[in-house]
Amino acid sequence: MVFPDHSLTPSPTTTILDHTASFEAKIKHGEPVSTFPARSESPLQPPEPMVVTWDGPTDPHNPQNWSYGYKWFITLICGLLTLNVTFASSAPSSSTITIAKEFGSSEEVSYLITSMFLVGYVFGPMFWGPGSELIGRRPILVVTLSLYTLFHLGQALAQNMETVIITRFFAGFFACIAMSVFAMNVFLGPVLGPVVGSYVTVSHLGWRWVFWVMMIFAGFCTLVGIAFLPETYEPVLFVQKAKRLRALNPEQNKNVYAESEKIEWTTSELLNRTVLRPFKMLLVEPILLLVTIYLSVVYGIIYAMFEAFPVIFIHIRHFTTPHDGLMFIGIGIGSVIAALINIWFLRPYPQLMKEWRGFPPPEKRLNSAMLGTPLITFSIFWLGWTGNYESVPWYVPALSTIPLGTGIVLVFMSFLSYLVDTYRMYSASAFAANTMARSAVGAAFPLFTTQMFEGMGVNWASTLIGGIALLLLPIPFLFYKYGPRIRARSKFSPSRDLEIAKEIEAERKVMEENGQV
């Protein structure tokens, strides 16, 4: 469907023109194009430029109208990609000491094998998140996943530690595009990584096959993604549609265009969108800042466990490396439990969508976090004080990983959804800021965790981490109560629910005056 463009001629429909005059600004700030209204035609001034949009509310090319089964198919593929890149983040963690011995490096340097992958996560979101809004999701996904897969060659064939560390950084740099898709798989991958990596390392295959396994898995996932993942970003789909229409009938459709084709991006605008805006939001948005701080601590905890578990189960309880890797299964079990709990919490959401006319308050997403934050805090103390003593059976600290995994995933699912609903058209920038910060913390934790747990003792080191978690525990409860008030003053949150609340209240008063209530 195309609509006439009257932006160059006077029109009596001033309110519509006032709305459309800001369209370019909306595109630049990431607001969905579907909010753009059709312009009315003037019989005195026949339109020439024609802007494309969807062919009605049931247009099958609109991703929102795809079948339920197809949406689930795409969702599962995205989940597979997320599982793959998070698996790659942790799989070598069981091999670091072996690799360090072969190359004559110190144990401290070997920790960089895990950390540098996460450092890649810090810088990648600056380019790939905003870049996907400029040229589309699919091109970015195809390029980054392909390069991510190829960089495994440098790790598997490395002849020195420097090569391993550098190629790990670039693998993480190109892998980060899939990180924000599935909160559950963000932690299932790191759980499976040490389990598989530890068994491969001690087998006749050796540590290099850890990277070959990672590359095979990455290659398979990349091929699946290239073959089956379609473009879903609305402005890019409109550009593709405009090009198809012009190619179909060059003469008749020569003036057909998509709104984003008319936008000329300046260097300063690109810099603002790709680099500056995420940091600006982090500085001026208290919701984003506090959520990022908490998720960074939680993210650091899971990567700290990669180094803490060997202290608890190998040094204190004399487990083998493969058996130590199996202790991560508890976090995986907790992740699955968290997904089920989250589904249960979301049962009222369809009704909320109706009541709030498609825009429920973002705070309705925080129920999972309000359960997850106490679970995380409790589990850290449980793990530390039972893991410190060899006389305590091994399964007691091992069982603590189940509520720990449950709490971590509940918090991530809840807070990431909260950020999306809070910032909407700015959510890519919010995610970029959040991912960079928590990846930096996650990269730092493995560098000092072993020394901390060995120097302070498992019990007191866990108490320190648990104390930090305890201080941050009230965050979701405070946002649940004061979130609307904070969002009302935000420059980046559209807060449509606050407007709807006023509309509902005004309608209620009118009905009361008319005796309809």
Long-range contacts (C-beta under 8 A, 24 or more apart in sequence): 1-52, 1-53, 1-54, 1-55, 1-56, 1-59, 2-50, 2-51, 2-52, 2-53, 2-245, 2-256, 3-38, 3-39, 3-50, 3-51, 3-53, 4-39, 4-41, 4-46, 4-47, 4-48, 4-49, 4-50, 4-51, 5-39, 5-47, 5-48, 5-49, 5-50, 5-51, 6-39, 6-41, 6-42, 6-45, 6-47, 7-49, 8-49, 9-42, 9-45, 11-39, 11-40, 11-42, 13-39, 13-40, 16-40, 23-259, 24-259, 24-262, 24-263, 26-425, 27-235, 27-259, 27-260, 27-263, 28-263, 28-265, 28-269, 28-273, 29-425, 29-426, 30-133, 30-425, 30-426, 30-427, 30-428, 30-429, 31-424, 31-425, 32-234, 32-425, 33-234, 33-235, 33-238, 33-259, 33-260, 34-234, 36-259, 48-255, 49-255, 49-257, 50-253, 50-255, 50-256, 50-257, 51-256, 51-257, 51-258, 51-259, 52-238, 52-241, 52-242, 52-245, 52-256, 52-257, 52-258, 53-238, 61-237, 61-241, 62-237, 63-230, 63-232, 63-234, 63-237, 73-228, 74-228, 74-229, 74-230, 74-232, 77-224, 77-225, 77-228, 77-229, 78-178, 78-181, 78-182, 78-229, 79-181, 79-182, 79-184, 79-185, 80-221, 80-224, 81-145, 81-178, 81-181, 81-221, 81-225, 82-178, 82-179, 82-181, 82-182, 82-185, 82-186, 82-189, 83-182, 83-185, 83-188, 83-189, 83-192, 84-178, 84-189, 84-217, 84-218, 84-221, 85-148, 85-175, 85-176, 85-178, 85-179, 85-189, 85-218, 86-179, 86-185, 86-186, 86-187, 86-188, 86-189, 86-190, 86-193, 87-189, 87-190, 87-192, 87-193, 87-196, 87-214, 87-217, 88-117, 88-152, 88-171, 88-175, 88-189, 88-193, 88-214, 88-217, 88-218, 89-114, 89-117, 89-118, 89-172, 89-175, 89-189, 89-190, 89-193, 90-114, 90-189, 90-190, 90-191, 90-193, 90-194, 90-197, 90-303, 90-306, 91-192, 91-193, 91-194, 91-196, 91-197, 91-210, 91-213, 91-214, 92-155, 92-168, 92-193, 92-197, 92-207, 92-210, 92-211, 92-214, 93-193, 93-194, 93-197, 93-306, 93-307, 93-446, 94-194, 94-197, 94-198, 94-201, 94-210, 94-321, 94-324, 94-325, 95-197, 95-198, 95-200, 95-201, 95-207, 95-210, 98-201, 98-206, 98-207, 99-161, 99-164, 99-207, 100-161, 102-207, 103-160, 103-161, 103-164, 105-161, 107-450, 108-447, 109-161, 109-165, 110-161, 111-307, 111-446, 111-447, 111-450, 112-165, 112-168, 112-447, 113-164, 113-165, 113-168, 114-303, 114-306, 114-443, 114-446, 115-443, 115-444, 115-446, 115-447, 116-165, 116-166, 116-168, 116-169, 116-172, 116-443, 117-168, 117-169, 117-171, 117-172, 117-175, 117-443, 118-172, 118-303, 118-439, 118-440, 118-442, 118-443, 119-169, 119-172, 119-439, 119-440, 119-443, 120-168, 120-169, 120-170, 120-171, 120-172, 120-173, 120-174, 120-175, 120-176, 121-172, 121-173, 121-175, 121-176, 121-179, 121-435, 121-436, 121-439, 121-442, 121-443, 122-435, 122-436, 122-439, 122-440, 122-443, 123-173, 123-436, 124-172, 124-173, 124-174, 124-175, 124-176, 124-177, 125-176, 125-278, 125-431, 125-432, 125-435, 125-436, 126-274, 126-275, 126-278, 126-432, 126-436, 127-274, 128-176, 128-177, 129-177, 129-180, 129-428, 129-429, 129-431, 129-432, 129-435, 130-273, 130-274, 130-428, 130-429, 130-432, 131-274, 132-177, 132-233, 132-428, 133-233, 133-235, 133-273, 133-428, 134-265, 134-270, 134-273, 135-236, 136-231, 136-233, 136-236, 137-229, 137-231, 137-232, 137-233, 137-236, 138-229, 138-230, 138-231, 138-232, 140-177, 141-177, 141-178, 141-225, 141-229, 142-225, 142-226, 144-174, 144-175, 144-177, 145-174, 145-175, 145-177, 145-178, 145-218, 145-221, 145-222, 145-225, 145-226, 146-222, 146-226, 147-174, 148-174, 148-175, 148-218, 148-222, 149-215, 149-218, 149-219, 149-222, 152-211, 152-212, 152-214, 152-215, 152-218, 153-215, 155-211, 155-214, 156-208, 156-209, 156-211, 156-212, 156-215, 157-208, 176-435, 176-439, 179-435, 180-416, 180-431, 180-435, 183-409, 183-412, 183-413, 183-416, 184-335, 184-336, 184-338, 184-339, 184-409, 184-413, 186-409, 186-412, 187-302, 187-331, 187-332, 187-335, 187-405, 187-408, 187-409, 187-412, 188-332, 188-335, 190-302, 190-303, 190-306, 190-328, 190-331, 191-328, 191-329, 191-331, 191-332, 191-335, 191-405, 192-328, 192-332, 194-306, 194-309, 194-324, 194-325, 194-328, 195-322, 195-325, 195-326, 195-328, 195-329, 196-325, 197-325, 198-321, 198-322, 198-324, 198-325, 199-322, 199-325, 201-321, 202-320, 202-321, 202-322, 235-259, 235-260, 236-260, 273-429, 277-426, 277-429, 278-429, 278-430, 278-432, 278-433, 278-436, 279-433, 281-423, 281-426, 281-429, 281-430, 281-433, 281-492, 282-433, 282-437, 284-491, 284-492, 285-423, 285-430, 285-490, 285-492, 285-493, 286-486, 287-418, 287-419, 287-422, 287-479, 287-483, 287-486, 287-487, 287-490, 287-493, 288-419, 288-423, 288-430, 288-433, 288-434, 290-475, 290-479, 291-415, 291-418, 291-419, 291-434, 291-475, 291-479, 292-433, 292-434, 292-437, 292-438, 293-437, 293-472, 294-373, 294-411, 294-415, 294-472, 294-475, 295-411, 295-412, 295-415, 295-434, 295-438, 296-437, 296-438, 296-440, 296-441, 296-442, 297-441, 297-468, 297-469, 297-472, 298-376, 298-408, 298-411, 298-412, 298-438, 298-469, 299-438, 299-439, 299-441, 299-442, 300-438, 300-441, 300-442, 300-444, 300-445, 301-376, 301-380, 301-404, 301-408, 301-445, 301-465, 301-469, 302-331, 302-408, 302-442, 303-442, 303-443, 303-445, 303-446, 303-449, 304-445, 304-446, 304-449, 304-465, 305-331, 305-401, 306-446, 306-449, 307-445, 307-446, 307-449, 307-450, 307-453, 308-449, 308-450, 308-453, 308-458, 308-461, 310-450, 311-450, 311-453, 311-454, 311-458, 312-383, 312-387, 312-388, 312-397, 312-453, 312-458, 313-387, 313-394, 315-454, 316-387, 316-388, 316-389, 316-390, 316-458, 317-390, 317-394, 319-394, 327-398, 327-401, 328-401, 329-401, 330-398, 330-399, 330-400, 330-401, 330-402, 330-404, 330-405, 331-401, 331-402, 331-404, 331-405, 331-408, 332-405, 333-402, 333-405, 334-401, 334-402, 334-403, 334-404, 334-405, 334-406, 334-407, 334-408, 334-409, 335-405, 335-406, 335-408, 335-409, 337-402, 337-405, 337-406, 338-368, 338-372, 338-405, 338-406, 338-407, 338-408, 338-409, 338-410, 338-413, 339-409, 339-413, 341-368, 341-371, 341-406, 341-410, 342-368, 342-409, 342-410, 342-413, 342-414, 356-497, 356-500, 357-500, 359-496, 359-497, 359-500, 360-421, 360-497, 361-483, 361-484, 361-497, 362-418, 362-421, 362-422, 362-483, 362-487, 362-497, 363-418, 363-479, 363-480, 363-483, 363-484, 365-414, 365-417, 365-418, 365-421, 366-414, 366-415, 366-418, 366-476, 366-479, 366-480, 366-483, 367-414, 368-410, 368-411, 368-413, 368-414, 369-410, 369-411, 369-414, 369-415, 369-418, 369-475, 369-476, 370-414, 370-476, 370-477, 370-480, 371-407, 371-410, 372-406, 372-407, 372-408, 372-409, 372-410, 372-411, 372-414, 373-407, 373-411, 373-469, 373-472, 373-473, 373-475, 373-476, 374-407, 374-473, 375-403, 375-404, 375-406, 375-407, 375-410, 376-404, 376-407, 376-408, 376-411, 376-469, 377-466, 377-469, 377-470, 377-473, 378-403, 379-403, 379-404, 379-407, 380-404, 380-462, 380-465, 380-466, 380-469, 381-462, 381-463, 381-466, 383-462, 384-458, 384-459, 384-460, 384-461, 384-462, 384-463, 384-465, 384-466, 385-459, 385-462, 385-463, 387-458, 387-459, 387-462, 388-457, 388-458, 388-459, 388-462, 411-476, 414-476, 415-476, 418-479, 422-483, 422-487, 422-490, 422-493, 423-492, 423-493, 424-493, 424-494, 424-496, 425-494, 426-492, 426-493, 429-492, 430-492
